Amino acid sequence: MWRNAIPEPIARQPWRVLIPLFALVLFGASVLYTAAGGSMSPWATSHIVRFGVFLVMALVIAAIPKDLFKFGAYPIYGAVVILLILVELIGGIGGGSQRWLNLGFMTLQPSELMKPVIVLVMARFYSDLPPSMTAEFKALFPALGLLAIPALLVMLQPDLGTGLAISFGAIVVIFLAGPPMRWFVAGGAAAMVAAPLAFFFLMHDYQRKRVFVFLDPEADPSGTGYHILQSKIAIGSGGLTGKGFGNGSQSMLGYLPEAHTDFVFATMAEQWGLLGGLFVIGTFIHILRWGMRVADRAPDRFSQLLAAGMTCTVFFYMAINLMMVMGLAPVVGIPLPFVSHGGSSMMTNMICLGTIMAVDRWTRSRGRWAD
């Protein structure tokens, strides 16, 4: 009876993922509140406002028809590539990298847009490709070309973390499209051979330092190893239940760098302990499981690849950030989705969720027509 009283546009929203998402964002806002010393500014308020704005954007994306997604795939890809080229020509420089375009009313990081766009264009490419051609080696070259252009442009900025994220999304879609497994085995072997060469001849000095710090952070505890050592101390000192809301010494006293962005999980774990960490990880697992279920139920190849690729993009953000703050991966500057403060990260992940919601709507609409 009560369901009949709820307006249909509200009732049809995917509340099974929106409610956990709201909880995750609000939990993140509480952590940002404490990271600012018990103040909603400058991080917690903007975090909530950005989420509200990008939630509206995600709901608009969810209402877009599938044909429009497919039609816009290549033009949108081309537009973002042009933006990446403009970054190289006139982009703003910050922190030693050239990554941003000043549009007057906002500062845009086009490489963030490419993360969901590469998934979209790969899904379009493989949906148009006859399944019988997927196993043909000549069909792989156009897909690798679509990946190589933005990946190389992002690497030139330089931005290794975003370049890896773009590559991950594209390779996931290629893998799910069903080419022979031997291609990936050969690619992995080639990457292992090329990695030492890239390390010595292609990587910048600061990138090599990140690898050395990852392997032995105690070698320079007050210099390059400071971030990860303080993160480990913060996480470990939280214990099972944490030190209590607003009582994290590492983050409150300024020992933990980037406590509101890259290392926000360490800030949270110090206050809420293992139980808080399990809540965050469990919520992410629920969201990711929903995304893969949407992909599994999707009505066609394009929708399946699109939903799965977007879900894996969110997974990449989450996994790399958690591994980074725990010392299991080099520090690459990837924030924790929906928890860290940062507009670019929030925009990218909400585009991914909005696209998955669109696929879910296509599936449910098809079921209603079938009935």
Salt bridges, closest charged atoms under 4 A:
GLU8 OE1 - ARG12 NH1 2.48
GLU112 OE2 - LYS115 NZ 2.97
ASP128 OD2 - ARG124 NE 2.52
GLU136 OE1 - LYS138 NZ 3.72
ASP159 OD2 - ARG99 NE 3.80
ASP205 OD1 - ARG208 NH2 2.38
GLU270 OE2 - LYS243 NZ 3.16
ASP300 OD2 - LYS66 NZ 2.41
ASP360 OD1 - ARG297 NH2 3.67
ASP360 OD2 - ARG364 NE 3.26
